[in-house]
Amino acid sequence: MILSASEIARRLELKQGAEKLVITPYLRECQQPASYDLRAASDLLLEQGTCMLVPTLEWVELPMDLAGTLRCRSSFGRRGVLLGAGFVDPGFRGQLTLCLTNMGTDIPLHKNDRIVQMILHEVRGGEHGYSGRYQDSIGAVEAK
């Protein structure tokens, strides 16, 4: 099941508990009917023919019953931007590092530009959450 905007909002408003979702800073304009747009953390130039690691502005904490799929927003896809590595495991917390490849012309990215959509999916019966080396990531994190 994919979470709707109202279910995302409900989980964000919880004070605590197993279903609590965190997206900070949250911006209502980034909320879509069945996804949330994640933004660039800083200004940079995505040069033609390059692959760049770009951190999200948002700090994300997924509860154990949610996983996220990341998709490049169509406005960037239409300009030749491809997104690699687009899955967020249950239990992950931190800023997400986006792997963006530009097959078009140079594209300036500005802090707060909405780059990718995070689609949240229900996970049933999961026993283990993410505890890997990217937990609590801040900024663009290179491969470890």
C-alpha positions as CSV (number, residue, x, y, z in Angstrom):
1,M,0.0,0.0,0.0
2,I,1.3,3.5,-0.9
3,L,0.6,6.2,1.7
4,S,-1.7,9.1,0.8
5,A,-1.1,12.7,1.7
6,S,-3.6,12.5,4.6
7,E,-1.9,9.4,6.0
8,I,1.6,11.0,5.6
9,A,0.2,14.1,7.5
10,R,-1.3,11.9,10.2
11,R,2.0,10.1,10.8
12,L,4.0,13.3,10.9
13,E,1.6,14.8,13.5
14,L,2.0,11.8,15.9
15,K,3.9,12.8,19.1
16,Q,5.6,9.4,19.4
17,G,5.0,5.7,18.8
18,A,5.8,3.0,16.4
19,E,4.0,4.7,13.4
20,K,5.7,8.1,13.9
21,L,7.2,9.5,10.7
22,V,9.7,12.4,10.6
23,I,10.4,14.7,7.7
24,T,12.2,17.9,8.9
25,P,11.9,20.6,7.7
26,Y,8.5,19.7,6.4
27,L,7.0,22.1,3.8
28,R,3.3,21.7,3.0
29,E,4.0,22.7,-0.7
30,C,6.2,19.6,-1.0
31,Q,3.3,17.3,-0.1
32,Q,1.9,15.5,-3.1
33,P,-1.2,13.3,-3.3
34,A,0.8,10.1,-2.8
35,S,4.4,11.3,-2.3
36,Y,6.6,13.9,-0.7
37,D,9.1,16.1,-2.7
38,L,12.6,16.2,-1.2
39,R,14.7,19.2,-1.8
40,A,18.4,20.1,-2.4
41,A,20.3,21.1,0.7
42,S,22.6,23.6,-1.1
43,D,23.3,25.4,-4.4
44,L,25.4,23.5,-6.9
45,L,25.9,23.0,-10.6
46,L,25.0,19.6,-12.1
47,E,27.3,19.6,-15.1
48,Q,26.5,17.7,-18.3
49,G,27.8,14.1,-18.3
50,T,28.6,14.0,-14.6
51,C,27.3,12.0,-11.7
52,M,27.0,14.0,-8.4
53,L,26.1,13.1,-4.9
54,V,23.5,15.6,-3.6
55,P,22.2,15.6,0.0
56,T,18.5,16.3,0.7
57,L,17.6,19.3,2.8
58,E,15.3,17.1,4.8
59,W,16.2,14.8,7.7
60,V,14.0,11.7,7.4
61,E,13.2,9.0,10.0
62,L,11.1,6.1,8.8
63,P,9.3,3.9,11.2
64,M,9.6,0.1,11.0
65,D,6.5,-0.3,9.0
66,L,7.4,2.1,6.2
67,A,9.9,2.0,3.3
68,G,10.5,4.8,0.7
69,T,11.1,4.6,-3.0
70,L,12.8,7.7,-4.5
71,R,11.9,8.9,-8.0
72,C,13.4,11.8,-10.0
73,R,10.8,14.5,-10.4
74,S,9.6,14.6,-14.0
75,S,10.7,18.2,-14.4
76,F,14.3,17.1,-13.9
77,G,13.9,13.9,-15.9
78,R,12.7,15.9,-18.9
79,R,16.0,17.8,-18.7
80,G,18.1,14.5,-18.8
81,V,18.6,13.9,-15.0
82,L,18.7,10.3,-13.9
83,L,18.5,9.1,-10.3
84,G,20.4,6.1,-9.1
85,A,19.9,4.2,-5.8
86,G,16.4,5.0,-4.9
87,F,15.3,3.0,-1.9
88,V,15.0,3.8,1.8
89,D,14.7,1.0,4.3
90,P,12.5,0.9,7.3
91,G,14.2,2.3,10.4
92,F,16.5,4.7,8.3
93,R,17.2,8.1,9.8
94,G,19.3,10.9,8.3
95,Q,19.6,13.1,5.3
96,L,19.4,11.1,2.1
97,T,22.3,11.2,-0.5
98,L,20.9,11.4,-4.0
99,C,23.1,10.0,-6.9
100,L,22.2,12.3,-9.8
101,T,23.5,11.8,-13.3
102,N,23.0,14.6,-15.9
103,M,22.7,13.4,-19.5
104,G,21.4,16.9,-20.6
105,T,22.9,20.3,-20.5
106,D,24.4,21.9,-17.3
107,I,21.7,22.4,-14.7
108,P,22.0,24.7,-11.7
109,L,20.4,23.3,-8.6
110,H,19.4,25.8,-5.8
111,K,18.9,25.1,-2.2
112,N,15.2,24.2,-1.7
113,D,14.7,23.0,-5.3
114,R,12.4,20.0,-5.2
115,I,14.5,17.2,-6.9
116,V,13.0,13.8,-6.1
117,Q,9.7,12.3,-4.8
118,M,9.7,9.9,-1.9
119,I,6.8,7.4,-2.2
120,L,6.1,5.8,1.2
121,H,5.1,2.1,1.2
122,E,3.7,0.0,4.0
123,V,5.9,-2.9,5.2
124,R,4.2,-5.8,6.9
125,G,5.8,-8.1,9.3
126,G,9.2,-6.6,9.3
127,E,11.4,-7.5,12.2
128,H,14.6,-5.6,11.5
129,G,15.2,-2.0,10.6
130,Y,18.1,-0.4,8.8
131,S,21.2,-0.3,10.9
132,G,23.8,0.2,8.2
133,R,26.7,2.5,7.8
134,Y,24.6,5.4,6.4
135,Q,22.5,5.6,9.5
136,D,22.3,9.2,10.9
137,S,23.9,10.6,7.7
138,I,24.5,14.3,7.4
139,G,25.3,15.9,4.0
140,A,26.4,14.0,0.9
141,V,28.0,10.7,2.0
142,E,30.4,8.9,-0.3
143,A,30.3,5.1,-0.6
144,K,31.8,3.5,2.5
